[in-house]
């Protein structure tokens, strides 16, 4: 049997609906959010790629809340096309 030590208990919080990001690029965070919320996120603002993110979000808060928090921290603009289920980072 092979055993490994976990970095942190945060690694399993997704099982109870808590998303944890530790010093990850916003681009990587957006990729994960796409999977979690079945939405497409298009990044048009290339400066966003250099921003890093650390934080915890509850799944219940929803994608809109998470994007607004990230927007406030990183200073980007966004628009949401609900018909096509696309969020564009401007």
N, CA, C and O atoms as a DFTB+ gen file, in Angstrom:
360 C
 N C O
     1  1       0.839      -1.175       0.000
     2  2       0.000       0.000       0.000
     3  2       0.890       1.246       0.000
     4  3       1.893       1.316       0.710
     5  1       0.498       2.214      -0.808
     6  2       1.236       3.468      -0.895
     7  2       0.431       4.541      -0.176
     8  3      -0.767       4.698      -0.409
     9  1       1.098       5.267       0.688
    10  2       0.437       6.368       1.381
    11  2       1.225       7.641       1.137
    12  3       2.450       7.623       1.017
    13  1       0.505       8.732       1.066
    14  2       1.142      10.035       0.925
    15  2       0.488      10.982       1.918
    16  3      -0.672      10.816       2.297
    17  1       1.243      11.951       2.316
    18  2       0.727      12.940       3.253
    19  2       0.091      14.072       2.461
    20  3       0.647      14.532       1.463
    21  1      -1.061      14.513       2.904
    22  2      -1.741      15.618       2.258
    23  2      -1.058      16.930       2.625
    24  3      -0.540      17.110       3.727
    25  1      -1.082      17.830       1.662
    26  2      -0.545      19.166       1.916
    27  2      -1.370      19.865       3.006
    28  3      -0.831      20.494       3.917
    29  1      -2.699      19.729       2.878
    30  2      -3.586      20.452       3.773
    31  2      -4.979      19.834       3.699
    32  3      -5.315      19.156       2.728
    33  1      -5.777      20.071       4.721
    34  2      -7.157      19.597       4.671
    35  2      -7.959      20.356       3.625
    36  3      -9.018      19.890       3.205
    37  1      -7.470      21.523       3.193
    38  2      -8.136      22.299       2.150
    39  2      -8.256      21.524       0.842
    40  3      -9.133      21.813       0.028
    41  1      -7.377      20.538       0.635
    42  2      -7.376      19.772      -0.598
    43  2      -8.676      19.001      -0.814
    44  3      -8.970      18.604      -1.942
    45  1      -9.451      18.783       0.233
    46  2     -10.686      18.014       0.106
    47  2     -11.954      18.819       0.382
    48  3     -13.047      18.254       0.411
    49  1     -11.824      20.110       0.582
    50  2     -12.992      20.934       0.877
    51  2     -13.977      21.003      -0.289
    52  3     -15.159      21.277      -0.079
    53  1     -13.507      20.759      -1.512
    54  2     -14.404      20.779      -2.669
    55  2     -15.527      19.762      -2.497
    56  3     -16.611      19.929      -3.055
    57  1     -15.270      18.718      -1.731
    58  2     -16.295      17.685      -1.509
    59  2     -17.497      18.212      -0.748
    60  3     -18.597      17.670      -0.864
    61  1     -17.297      19.254       0.020
    62  2     -18.410      19.849       0.765
    63  2     -18.784      21.228       0.197
    64  3     -19.444      22.024       0.865
    65  1     -18.360      21.494      -1.023
    66  2     -18.767      22.719      -1.699
    67  2     -17.945      23.948      -1.382
    68  3     -18.429      25.070      -1.525
    69  1     -16.708      23.754      -0.953
    70  2     -15.808      24.892      -0.699
    71  2     -14.679      24.819      -1.721
    72  3     -13.966      23.818      -1.803
    73  1     -14.525      25.878      -2.492
    74  2     -13.459      25.942      -3.492
    75  2     -12.296      26.739      -2.912
    76  3     -12.474      27.868      -2.455
    77  1     -11.110      26.147      -2.933
    78  2      -9.922      26.755      -2.339
    79  2      -8.903      27.015      -3.435
    80  3      -8.582      26.126      -4.224
    81  1      -8.398      28.237      -3.475
    82  2      -7.357      28.619      -4.428
    83  2      -6.167      29.138      -3.632
    84  3      -6.311      30.030      -2.796
    85  1      -4.998      28.579      -3.895
    86  2      -3.786      28.971      -3.170
    87  2      -2.734      29.463      -4.152
    88  3      -2.111      28.677      -4.865
    89  1      -2.552      30.757      -4.177
    90  2      -1.541      31.375      -5.028
    91  2      -1.607      30.844      -6.460
    92  3      -0.597      30.426      -7.026
    93  1      -2.805      30.867      -7.033
    94  2      -3.021      30.398      -8.401
    95  2      -3.281      31.590      -9.304
    96  3      -3.830      32.604      -8.872
    97  1      -2.884      31.461     -10.556
    98  2      -3.157      32.538     -11.503
    99  2      -4.660      32.630     -11.730
   100  3      -5.367      31.626     -11.645
   101  1      -5.144      33.825     -12.017
   102  2      -6.566      33.997     -12.276
   103  2      -7.008      33.147     -13.460
   104  3      -8.131      32.643     -13.482
   105  1      -6.138      32.990     -14.431
   106  2      -6.472      32.164     -15.593
   107  2      -6.765      30.729     -15.148
   108  3      -7.724      30.120     -15.622
   109  1      -5.950      30.187     -14.243
   110  2      -6.188      28.839     -13.726
   111  2      -7.460      28.788     -12.878
   112  3      -8.207      27.810     -12.932
   113  1      -7.701      29.827     -12.108
   114  2      -8.929      29.894     -11.304
   115  2     -10.149      29.892     -12.229
   116  3     -11.126      29.190     -11.970
   117  1     -10.086      30.680     -13.306
   118  2     -11.202      30.727     -14.251
   119  2     -11.450      29.359     -14.891
   120  3     -12.599      28.969     -15.096
   121  1     -10.385      28.639     -15.204
   122  2     -10.537      27.299     -15.780
   123  2     -11.276      26.370     -14.817
   124  3     -12.133      25.590     -15.231
   125  1     -10.938      26.460     -13.540
   126  2     -11.621      25.637     -12.540
   127  2     -13.079      26.058     -12.381
   128  3     -13.966      25.213     -12.259
   129  1     -13.320      27.368     -12.383
   130  2     -14.692      27.852     -12.257
   131  2     -15.550      27.401     -13.440
   132  3     -16.739      27.125     -13.281
   133  1     -14.946      27.327     -14.617
   134  2     -15.667      26.824     -15.787
   135  2     -16.182      25.406     -15.525
   136  3     -17.325      25.080     -15.846
   137  1     -15.341      24.587     -14.949
   138  2     -15.734      23.205     -14.641
   139  2     -16.767      23.154     -13.522
   140  3     -17.754      22.424     -13.619
   141  1     -16.549      23.917     -12.475
   142  2     -17.442      23.875     -11.325
   143  2     -18.858      24.339     -11.668
   144  3     -19.839      23.783     -11.174
   145  1     -18.954      25.369     -12.524
   146  2     -20.250      25.993     -12.796
   147  2     -20.760      25.771     -14.216
   148  3     -21.778      26.348     -14.600
   149  1     -20.080      24.953     -14.992
   150  2     -20.516      24.652     -16.367
   151  2     -20.786      25.942     -17.157
   152  3     -21.842      26.111     -17.767
   153  1     -19.802      26.839     -17.122
   154  2     -19.882      28.116     -17.820
   155  2     -18.586      28.294     -18.614
   156  3     -17.551      27.738     -18.250
   157  1     -18.646      29.065     -19.691
   158  2     -17.429      29.366     -20.451
   159  2     -16.932      30.747     -20.029
   160  3     -17.704      31.705     -19.994
   161  1     -15.648      30.845     -19.712
   162  2     -15.052      32.127     -19.332
   163  2     -13.979      32.469     -20.351
   164  3     -12.993      31.748     -20.503
   165  1     -14.188      33.585     -21.049
   166  2     -13.232      34.048     -22.057
   167  2     -12.448      35.217     -21.465
   168  3     -13.033      36.191     -20.989
   169  1     -11.127      35.113     -21.498
   170  2     -10.283      36.170     -20.947
   171  2      -9.749      37.018     -22.100
   172  3      -8.884      36.576     -22.857
   173  1     -10.270      38.237     -22.227
   174  2      -9.824      39.177     -23.269
   175  2      -8.743      40.112     -22.738
   176  3      -7.973      40.683     -23.511
   177  1      -8.689      40.264     -21.421
   178  2      -7.730      41.152     -20.774
   179  2      -6.463      40.353     -20.445
   180  3      -6.452      39.556     -19.506
   181  1      -5.421      40.568     -21.209
   182  2      -4.184      39.790     -21.036
   183  2      -3.468      40.100     -19.724
   184  3      -2.683      39.277     -19.254
   185  1      -3.715      41.259     -19.121
   186  2      -3.086      41.615     -17.844
   187  2      -3.573      40.721     -16.716
   188  3      -2.887      40.551     -15.709
   189  1      -4.757      40.150     -16.888
   190  2      -5.322      39.277     -15.867
   191  2      -4.436      38.052     -15.651
   192  3      -4.375      37.524     -14.541
   193  1      -3.758      37.602     -16.684
   194  2      -2.924      36.401     -16.598
   195  2      -1.839      36.524     -15.522
   196  3      -1.413      35.515     -14.960
   197  1      -1.395      37.736     -15.235
   198  2      -0.322      37.923     -14.255
   199  2      -0.830      38.023     -12.813
   200  3      -0.031      38.006     -11.877
   201  1      -2.123      38.126     -12.627
   202  2      -2.690      38.235     -11.274
   203  2      -2.781      36.864     -10.621
   204  3      -3.123      35.870     -11.262
   205  1      -2.467      36.837      -9.330
   206  2      -2.534      35.602      -8.563
   207  2      -3.696      35.695      -7.569
   208  3      -4.103      36.786      -7.168
   209  1      -4.211      34.547      -7.188
   210  2      -5.388      34.504      -6.326
   211  2      -5.198      33.492      -5.204
   212  3      -4.718      32.380      -5.427
   213  1      -5.576      33.887      -4.009
   214  2      -5.654      32.989      -2.872
   215  2      -6.971      33.288      -2.175
   216  3      -7.262      34.439      -1.850
   217  1      -7.760      32.257      -1.947
   218  2      -9.029      32.469      -1.279
   219  2      -9.872      31.220      -1.222
   220  3      -9.544      30.195      -1.820
   221  1     -10.976      31.327      -0.484
   222  2     -11.939      30.233      -0.355
   223  2     -13.320      30.786      -0.687
   224  3     -13.690      31.883      -0.267
   225  1     -14.066      30.002      -1.447
   226  2     -15.417      30.392      -1.828
   227  2     -16.346      29.213      -1.621
   228  3     -15.963      28.063      -1.835
   229  1     -17.559      29.501      -1.207
   230  2     -18.577      28.470      -1.086
   231  2     -19.290      28.319      -2.424
   232  3     -19.591      29.306      -3.095
   233  1     -19.553      27.094      -2.796
   234  2     -20.273      26.824      -4.039
   235  2     -21.625      27.544      -4.037
   236  3     -22.082      28.015      -5.078
   237  1     -22.257      27.625      -2.873
   238  2     -23.575      28.241      -2.741
   239  2     -23.577      29.722      -3.120
   240  3     -24.610      30.262      -3.515
   241  1     -22.414      30.380      -2.999
   242  2     -22.340      31.811      -3.320
   243  2     -22.573      32.069      -4.803
   244  3     -23.034      33.145      -5.186
   245  1     -22.258      31.089      -5.630
   246  2     -22.504      31.214      -7.063
   247  2     -21.375      31.894      -7.819
   248  3     -20.544      32.595      -7.241
   249  1     -21.367      31.670      -9.107
   250  2     -20.317      32.191      -9.980
   251  2     -20.301      33.723     -10.004
   252  3     -19.230      34.330     -10.034
   253  1     -21.464      34.338      -9.991
   254  2     -21.547      35.805     -10.060
   255  2     -20.827      36.442      -8.866
   256  3     -20.064      37.394      -9.031
   257  1     -21.072      35.918      -7.679
   258  2     -20.418      36.445      -6.476
   259  2     -18.899      36.266      -6.552
   260  3     -18.144      37.188      -6.244
   261  1     -18.464      35.092      -6.959
   262  2     -17.024      34.815      -7.038
   263  2     -16.349      35.746      -8.035
   264  3     -15.289      36.302      -7.747
   265  1     -16.952      35.918      -9.201
   266  2     -16.380      36.807     -10.227
   267  2     -16.313      38.241      -9.688
   268  3     -15.324      38.937      -9.920
   269  1     -17.341      38.689      -8.978
   270  2     -17.336      40.056      -8.430
   271  2     -16.239      40.247      -7.388
   272  3     -15.605      41.301      -7.348
   273  1     -16.005      39.240      -6.545
   274  2     -14.933      39.332      -5.556
   275  2     -13.576      39.385      -6.255
   276  3     -12.722      40.196      -5.899
   277  1     -13.381      38.522      -7.247
   278  2     -12.123      38.520      -7.999
   279  2     -11.941      39.832      -8.758
   280  3     -10.828      40.346      -8.869
   281  1     -13.038      40.364      -9.277
   282  2     -12.993      41.647      -9.993
   283  2     -12.527      42.759      -9.056
   284  3     -11.678      43.573      -9.420
   285  1     -13.080      42.785      -7.869
   286  2     -12.719      43.825      -6.902
   287  2     -11.235      43.735      -6.525
   288  3     -10.559      44.752      -6.375
   289  1     -10.747      42.511      -6.376
   290  2      -9.352      42.309      -5.975
   291  2      -8.373      42.573      -7.110
   292  3      -7.247      43.008      -6.866
   293  1      -8.784      42.318      -8.343
   294  2      -7.844      42.382      -9.469
   295  2      -8.097      43.528     -10.439
   296  3      -7.248      43.810     -11.284
   297  1      -9.234      44.188     -10.339
   298  2      -9.484      45.376     -11.139
   299  2      -9.890      45.142     -12.584
   300  3      -9.755      46.057     -13.396
   301  1     -10.372      43.981     -12.938
   302  2     -10.839      43.755     -14.302
   303  2     -12.333      44.053     -14.402
   304  3     -13.016      44.173     -13.385
   305  1     -12.827      44.170     -15.606
   306  2     -14.255      44.310     -15.868
   307  2     -14.734      43.012     -16.503
   308  3     -13.930      42.245     -17.033
   309  1     -16.014      42.768     -16.454
   310  2     -16.538      41.568     -17.101
   311  2     -17.951      41.815     -17.587
   312  3     -18.619      42.749     -17.144
   313  1     -18.396      40.976     -18.494
   314  2     -19.799      40.988     -18.900
   315  2     -20.252      39.540     -19.000
   316  3     -19.470      38.637     -19.296
   317  1     -21.537      39.350     -18.744
   318  2     -22.082      37.986     -18.740
   319  2     -23.185      37.873     -19.774
   320  3     -24.122      38.672     -19.790
   321  1     -23.068      36.884     -20.628
   322  2     -24.090      36.566     -21.617
   323  2     -24.801      35.310     -21.104
   324  3     -24.328      34.193     -21.310
   325  1     -25.925      35.504     -20.445
   326  2     -26.618      34.376     -19.818
   327  2     -27.230      33.434     -20.846
   328  3     -27.335      32.233     -20.599
   329  1     -27.633      33.964     -21.995
   330  2     -28.203      33.108     -23.046
   331  2     -27.197      32.072     -23.536
   332  3     -27.525      30.899     -23.712
   333  1     -25.973      32.527     -23.752
   334  2     -24.925      31.641     -24.278
   335  2     -24.067      31.040     -23.161
   336  3     -23.191      30.217     -23.427
   337  1     -24.319      31.453     -21.901
   338  2     -23.599      30.964     -20.737
   339  2     -22.093      31.245     -20.836
   340  3     -21.257      30.368     -20.622
   341  1     -21.785      32.508     -21.172
   342  2     -20.399      32.939     -21.345
   343  2     -20.141      34.162     -20.466
   344  3     -20.942      35.096     -20.425
   345  1     -19.014      34.135     -19.769
   346  2     -18.545      35.314     -19.026
   347  2     -17.280      35.774     -19.732
   348  3     -16.364      34.980     -19.949
   349  1     -17.224      37.047     -20.090
   350  2     -16.052      37.601     -20.776
   351  2     -15.345      38.557     -19.826
   352  3     -15.944      39.500     -19.309
   353  1     -14.064      38.299     -19.606
   354  2     -13.230      39.150     -18.758
   355  2     -12.614      40.214     -19.645
   356  3     -11.872      39.899     -20.575
   357  1     -12.919      41.473     -19.362
   358  2     -12.482      42.597     -20.211
   359  2     -11.285      43.324     -19.606
   360  3     -10.791      44.290     -20.187
